[in-house]
Amino acid sequence: MTRNCIKCEKSAAIASVRAQQWLAENRSSLEASRQYVEKNGLPLADYRNF
């Protein structure tokens, strides 16, 4: 395996871990946003052209 390939694999693994950490840290905010949209609909939905 070449160094570039190993470096790409490491970068992908780091990105995956960071994405999982971000999701864990922001899970409550994402859930609150989802609940808001379920209850109130999308903000500015009246202004959508489609």
Z-matrix of the N, CA and C atoms (Angstrom, degrees):
N
C 1 1.443
C 2 1.534 1 109.03
N 3 1.294 2 116.49 1 139.90
C 4 1.457 3 119.36 2 -179.22
C 5 1.524 4 110.53 3 -82.12
N 6 1.309 5 115.27 4 163.04
C 7 1.467 6 119.68 5 179.38
C 8 1.514 7 111.42 6 -62.13
N 9 1.323 8 117.04 7 -38.49
C 10 1.463 9 120.19 8 -179.76
C 11 1.515 10 111.07 9 -62.61
N 12 1.308 11 116.56 10 -39.15
C 13 1.458 12 120.93 11 -179.47
C 14 1.530 13 110.28 12 -66.87
N 15 1.319 14 116.68 13 -43.19
C 16 1.461 15 121.36 14 178.09
C 17 1.526 16 109.49 15 -63.80
N 18 1.326 17 116.04 16 -42.04
C 19 1.470 18 120.82 17 179.66
C 20 1.522 19 110.35 18 -62.70
N 21 1.335 20 117.57 19 -40.60
C 22 1.468 21 121.46 20 178.11
C 23 1.522 22 111.07 21 -64.18
N 24 1.322 23 116.51 22 -41.49
C 25 1.462 24 120.49 23 178.95
C 26 1.519 25 110.83 24 -63.76
N 27 1.331 26 117.20 25 -41.85
C 28 1.463 27 120.92 26 178.31
C 29 1.521 28 110.51 27 -64.85
N 30 1.320 29 116.54 28 -42.23
C 31 1.458 30 120.76 29 179.12
C 32 1.527 31 110.91 30 -62.52
N 33 1.312 32 116.91 31 -41.61
C 34 1.460 33 120.99 32 179.18
C 35 1.522 34 110.56 33 -65.71
N 36 1.316 35 117.22 34 -39.66
C 37 1.465 36 120.72 35 178.95
C 38 1.523 37 110.55 36 -65.88
N 39 1.316 38 116.58 37 -42.13
C 40 1.470 39 120.44 38 178.51
C 41 1.523 40 110.14 39 -64.23
N 42 1.316 41 117.64 40 -43.29
C 43 1.464 42 121.52 41 178.91
C 44 1.519 43 111.01 42 -61.38
N 45 1.309 44 116.91 43 -40.00
C 46 1.459 45 121.00 44 178.93
C 47 1.527 46 111.58 45 -64.30
N 48 1.321 47 116.43 46 -44.13
C 49 1.468 48 120.68 47 178.72
C 50 1.520 49 110.32 48 -63.75
N 51 1.329 50 116.25 49 -43.81
C 52 1.470 51 119.93 50 179.33
C 53 1.523 52 111.20 51 -62.69
N 54 1.318 53 117.91 52 -40.00
C 55 1.467 54 121.44 53 178.43
C 56 1.525 55 110.66 54 -63.87
N 57 1.324 56 116.92 55 -42.11
C 58 1.464 57 120.81 56 177.91
C 59 1.523 58 110.93 57 -64.48
N 60 1.332 59 116.85 58 -40.69
C 61 1.467 60 120.39 59 178.47
C 62 1.522 61 110.51 60 -64.82
N 63 1.323 62 117.24 61 -42.88
C 64 1.461 63 120.93 62 179.96
C 65 1.521 64 110.06 63 -60.86
N 66 1.332 65 115.87 64 -45.19
C 67 1.455 66 120.22 65 -179.87
C 68 1.525 67 111.13 66 -61.45
N 69 1.320 68 117.35 67 -43.23
C 70 1.463 69 121.42 68 179.00
C 71 1.524 70 110.79 69 -63.54
N 72 1.330 71 117.10 70 -41.60
C 73 1.462 72 121.16 71 -178.79
C 74 1.521 73 112.50 72 -70.11
N 75 1.318 74 117.52 73 -27.45
C 76 1.464 75 121.40 74 -174.38
C 77 1.525 76 113.92 75 -110.36
N 78 1.315 77 116.77 76 6.98
C 79 1.461 78 120.73 77 -176.25
C 80 1.529 79 112.82 78 -55.82
N 81 1.327 80 117.79 79 -43.74
C 82 1.471 81 119.91 80 -177.14
C 83 1.530 82 110.88 81 -66.84
N 84 1.319 83 117.70 82 -37.93
C 85 1.466 84 120.42 83 177.90
C 86 1.522 85 111.12 84 -67.03
N 87 1.300 86 116.79 85 -41.78
C 88 1.465 87 120.50 86 178.12
C 89 1.526 88 111.11 87 -63.32
N 90 1.316 89 116.48 88 -40.76
C 91 1.468 90 120.59 89 178.87
C 92 1.524 91 110.39 90 -66.09
N 93 1.332 92 117.51 91 -41.72
C 94 1.463 93 120.83 92 178.23
C 95 1.523 94 110.73 93 -62.33
N 96 1.316 95 116.66 94 -40.87
C 97 1.464 96 120.87 95 178.33
C 98 1.525 97 110.71 96 -64.45
N 99 1.320 98 116.81 97 -43.75
C 100 1.463 99 120.94 98 178.45
C 101 1.521 100 111.09 99 -60.23
N 102 1.335 101 116.34 100 -43.74
C 103 1.465 102 120.55 101 179.90
C 104 1.529 103 111.16 102 -65.05
N 105 1.327 104 116.91 103 -39.29
C 106 1.463 105 120.75 104 177.87
C 107 1.526 106 110.24 105 -59.81
N 108 1.332 107 116.11 106 -46.75
C 109 1.465 108 120.14 107 -178.64
C 110 1.521 109 110.75 108 -65.50
N 111 1.322 110 117.66 109 -38.78
C 112 1.464 111 120.09 110 177.01
C 113 1.518 112 111.14 111 -60.97
N 114 1.311 113 116.94 112 -40.75
C 115 1.465 114 122.07 113 -176.23
C 116 1.530 115 111.72 114 -79.16
N 117 1.333 116 117.69 115 -42.22
C 118 1.459 117 121.87 116 -170.34
C 119 1.520 118 115.39 117 -112.21
N 120 1.310 119 117.28 118 -8.36
C 121 1.455 120 120.29 119 -175.18
C 122 1.521 121 110.30 120 83.05
N 123 1.316 122 115.35 121 177.66
C 124 1.458 123 120.26 122 -178.66
C 125 1.522 124 110.60 123 -73.58
N 126 1.338 125 116.44 124 135.87
C 127 1.466 126 118.45 125 174.78
C 128 1.528 127 109.35 126 -62.22
N 129 1.292 128 116.05 127 141.21
C 130 1.474 129 123.26 128 178.99
C 131 1.527 130 112.78 129 63.80
N 132 1.317 131 118.68 130 19.16
C 133 1.465 132 121.15 131 -179.49
C 134 1.536 133 111.56 132 -61.44
N 135 1.334 134 117.02 133 -28.97
C 136 1.462 135 120.19 134 179.97
C 137 1.522 136 112.31 135 -65.68
N 138 1.321 137 117.30 136 -18.89
C 139 1.459 138 121.49 137 -176.42
C 140 1.522 139 113.03 138 -99.01
N 141 1.324 140 117.42 139 2.50
C 142 1.458 141 120.67 140 179.52
C 143 1.522 142 109.75 141 -72.54
N 144 1.313 143 115.95 142 142.62
C 145 1.477 144 120.92 143 -178.56
C 146 1.526 145 112.37 144 -97.68
N 147 1.303 146 118.30 145 5.68
C 148 1.469 147 119.63 146 -178.70
C 149 1.488 148 110.36 147 -134.01
